[in-house]
Each structure stands twice: as C-alpha cells, then as structure tokens.
C-alpha cells in the first residue's frame, strides 16, 4: 500500500479502460504487488477489452489517463510510474 500521497495505490485499486470515444469499455484492478526497495510494482491485467478501437486510454485510480495505440494495448505494453 502506498503512503505519502499514494495511499490510493494498492492491490485492488481500480483500473479503467476507455475506448476512443471516451466510454468505459473494460475495468479490473491492480494485482500481484511486488517491491524493489522503495518501489512497488503491480500487474495490470484487464480481461475482455473489446478490439476495434482506434486507440485506448487506461486510468489507474483517479490519476488521469494514459493513451495507448492498438498495437501497444494488444501486446501488453502498458507501463506508468508515479512520483
């Protein structure tokens, strides 16, 4: 679990996937936390994301969206950091 302004980041925190028109198309949560020193890492696995979007946006908690191309989304190239 995060602290010092990161207390919303923990296992079970919501992950929302938006389609190109801004609608929510899938959701899941952060999973399998691991620690490397003061750094926490989580798996982000969102099942059943529909194909056919021009791009995707992913949001963890209320931290804003990160845009992914179709190729990035389909190959699992999602990564972000806080702090």
SULBEL-V904552 format. One record per residue. N is the residue number from 1. RES is the residue in one small letter. PHI is phi in radians with two decimals (NA if undefined). PSI is psi in radians with two decimals (999 if undefined). OMEGA is omega in whole degrees, -180 to 180 (* if undefined). Layout:
N;RES;PHI;PSI;OMEGA, N;RES;PHI;PSI;OMEGA
This chain:
1;x;NA;2.40;179, 2;x;-1.35;2.80;176, 3;x;-2.37;3.06;175, 4;x;1.01;0.83;-179, 5;x;1.69;-0.07;180, 6;x;-2.03;0.36;-175, 7;x;-1.22;-0.15;175, 8;x;-1.51;-0.10;-178, 9;x;-1.80;1.90;-179, 10;x;-2.85;2.97;176, 11;x;-0.97;2.31;-180, 12;x;1.69;-0.18;177, 13;x;-1.09;2.42;-176, 14;x;-1.16;2.46;173, 15;x;-2.16;2.16;-177, 16;x;-2.06;2.36;177, 17;x;-1.95;2.26;179, 18;x;-1.95;2.54;174, 19;x;-1.46;3.14;-177, 20;x;-1.07;-0.49;-180, 21;x;-1.55;0.03;176, 22;x;1.62;-0.01;178, 23;x;-1.39;2.56;174, 24;x;-1.23;2.19;-179, 25;x;-2.02;-0.25;178, 26;x;-2.91;2.75;179, 27;x;-2.68;2.66;176, 28;x;-2.79;-2.62;-178, 29;x;-2.60;2.84;175, 30;x;-1.12;2.47;-176, 31;x;-2.41;2.82;171, 32;x;0.85;1.13;180, 33;x;-1.16;2.56;173, 34;x;-2.42;2.77;-176, 35;x;-2.19;2.40;172, 36;x;-2.29;1.68;-174, 37;x;1.14;-2.17;179, 38;x;-1.60;0.08;-177, 39;x;-1.72;2.30;174, 40;x;-1.88;2.46;177, 41;x;-2.20;2.55;180, 42;x;-2.31;2.56;169, 43;x;-1.37;2.44;175, 44;x;-2.10;1.84;180, 45;x;-2.22;2.02;179, 46;x;-2.05;1.99;-178, 47;x;-1.40;2.71;171, 48;x;1.04;0.67;173, 49;x;-1.33;2.13;-178, 50;x;-1.15;2.48;176, 51;x;-1.46;2.91;174, 52;x;1.82;0.02;177, 53;x;-1.42;2.72;176, 54;x;-1.30;-0.55;175, 55;x;-2.84;2.99;180, 56;x;-2.25;2.64;171, 57;x;-2.14;2.41;-179, 58;x;-2.11;2.37;178, 59;x;-2.25;2.30;174, 60;x;-1.86;2.19;-176, 61;x;1.00;-2.22;-180, 62;x;-2.05;0.46;-169, 63;x;-1.49;0.13;-179, 64;x;1.62;2.87;-175, 65;x;-1.70;2.70;173, 66;x;-2.12;2.18;-177, 67;x;-1.53;2.38;178, 68;x;-2.15;2.50;171, 69;x;-1.25;2.93;176, 70;x;-1.04;-0.75;-179, 71;x;-1.09;-0.76;178, 72;x;-1.09;-0.79;-179, 73;x;-1.11;-0.80;-177, 74;x;-1.21;-0.46;-180, 75;x;-1.66;0.02;177, 76;x;1.36;0.46;-177, 77;x;-1.56;0.93;176, 78;x;-1.78;2.22;175, 79;x;-2.71;2.48;179, 80;x;-2.69;2.86;178, 81;x;-2.46;2.73;177, 82;x;-2.10;2.52;174, 83;x;1.78;999;*
